[in-house]
Amino acid sequence: MWILIIAGVALVAVAVWAVERSMRSRRLQERFGPEYQREVERAGGDRRQAESALGERVTRRDELELRPLSPDARDAYRQRWEEAQAEFVDEPEAAVEHAQALLDEVMTECGYPIGEAVEERVDLVSVDHPEVVEHYRLAYRLHRDSGAIGDADVSTEDRRQAMVHYRALFDELLDSNGDGDVAEAGVTADVGDDVADDESPSEREVRR
């Protein structure tokens, strides 16, 4: 009898554990969206390892003291972005530099630790903005990892794409702290009249 009772308790415990794990997985998938699958692939298909890493992101993010931007600050940042965007026509390299610096300012004012390595920064942002964080990765890759600064081999299109990707997170950070008045331009905003053609295939792929 005691053996049956112990076995029954063990089965219940296993069932409860399985349900809790399934619910945790579902919550993480809902919270992180595309970031969940990306982390699973990064972990070589090991969902337990991926979910542990995502859970650590949430813990680190919860330690931050994120702050909302004031309406005046949002308006000022948007005006400065428009200035950087207009600069792209004549000085695309400088415009991307200014856009990246402006995004850093916004992130700092919101409470994100800019001094961290870029991957750590990306992980923290992904907790609240999983749908657009890939834009930030791509912008940083185009702007920094490719040697875009002062590199004559980097095309204007690469710089335009970096600008577009930075804009995605910039808008998200401003809108998430405001009254929900999302800018119509979004990630498809023109970046200089002379290079503002339709979205490239890579931009459409990221937006999907």
N, C-alpha and C positions, 0 to 999 in steps of 0.2 A: 504493500500500500504506500509506504513512504517513498519507495522508488518511483512509483507512478506519480505521486504528488510532486516530487523533485523534478521529474522529467517534464511534467506539465508546466511547472513554474519556469523551467528553462526554456520551454517552447514559447511561452508567453513573452518572456524577456527577449528572446530572439525576434519574435514578431514585432514587439514594440520598437526594438532597435532598428529593424528594417524599415518600419513606417517612418520613424524619426529621420533616418538617413535619407529616405526618399523625399520627405518634406523639405529637408535641408537642401537637397539637390535642386528641387523645384524652386525654392526661394532664391537660390543663387542664380539659377538660369533666368528667372524673371528679373532679378536685379541687374545682372550683368549683360544680358542679351548676347550680342556677338562676342563679347569679351570672354564669356564662359567657354564657348567652343574653341576660341583662340588659345585659352590657357590649357584646355584639354589636349590640344594638338602640341602645344609647347611641352606638356608633360609626357609626350609619347603615348597618348591615349589613356593614361592612368587618371581616371576621374577622381579617385580619392586624393591623389597628390594635387591635382588641379584645384579641387574644392578646398583643400587645406590652404593653398596659396591665396585663393580668393578670400577665404576667411581672414587670413592675416592682413590682406589689404583693408578689409572693413575695420579691423581692430586698429590699424595705424591711422586710418582716416578718422575714426571716432575720437582719437586723441587730439585731433586738430581743433582749433577754435575758429571755425569758418564764420565769416561776417558778411552780412548783406551790403551791397553798394547802395549809397544814397541815390535818389533820382538825379541830383545835380552831378554826381560823379559819373553815372551812366551816360548822361547827356554829354559831359565833357569828353569821356572816352570815345564815344561815337563820333564826335566832331574831330578828334585827333585821328581816328581811323580814316575818316574821309580824306583828311589831309595827306596821310600816308598813301592812301589809294590813288589820289590825284598825282602824287609824286612819281608813281610808277611809270607814267607816260615818258618822262625824260630820264629818270634815274631809277630803273627797276631794282638794281642791287641795293641802293640806299633805302628804297621803299620797303623791301623785304626786311632789312635790318630794323627799320623803325617799327614795322608791324610786329616783329618778334619781341622787340623791347617793350612795346606797348602791351602785348599779351602778358609778358612777365610782370609788368606793373599791376595789371588787373588781377592776376593770380596772387600776387603778394598782398594786395589790398583785401582780397577775399580770404586770405589766411593760409594759402598753400606755401610750403617751404621751397622757395625757388633755389635755395642753396643745395638742394638734394641733386643726385645724379638724375639725368633725364628719365631713365626707366622708372626710378622711384617716383618721380613726379607724375609720370604717366599712370602708374599704378594707383596713386592717390586720386587723381582726377577721374579715373575709370569707375570708381565706386559710385559717384553721383552723375557722371556723364558718359556712360558706356557707349552710347550711340555715336558720339562724335570724337572720342578719344583717338580713334585710328587716324583721323585727320591730323591730329597733333603729331603722331608718330611719323606720318608721311611728310608733313611740313618740315619737321626737324631733320629727317633723312635728306630731303631735297636741299635744305638750306645749309645744313652743317656737315653731315657725313659725306656729301658729294663734293665738298670743298667749294661751295657756291660763292663764298666771300672772295671777291677779287679774282675769280677763276674765269678766264675768257672762254673756256670750253663749255661752261654752263649756259644753256640756252635761255632766252627770254621766256620761253614756254615753261621751263622748269621753275623759274622764279615766279612766274604767274601762278603756277600750280601751288607752290609753297605759300603764296599770298592767300589763295583761295582756301587752302587747308587751315592756315592760321585763323582765317576769318570764321570758320565753322565753330571752333572752340571759343573764340572771342565773343561771338554772338550768343552762344549758349551760356557762357558765364554771366554776361550782362542780363540776358533775359531771365535766367533762373533766379536772379536776385531782384527782379523788378516786378512790374505789374502784369507780366505775361504778354506785353505788347511786342510780339516777335517781328523783327524787321522782315519785310518782304524779300529783300535781297538775298539773305541767307548765304549759303555757300556758292550760289551761282552769281554773286554780285560781280559786276564788271570791274576789271582791274586795269583801268586805262583804256581809252577809246581805241587805241591802235592795236591792242592785243586782246580785246574783250570779245572773242568769238564764242561759239557754243562750248559747252562743257566737253572736256576731253573724255575718251573712254574710261581712263583711270579715275576721273572725278565721278563719273556716273556709277562706276563700280563701287567706290567708297560710299557714295550716298545711299546706294541700295543696301 
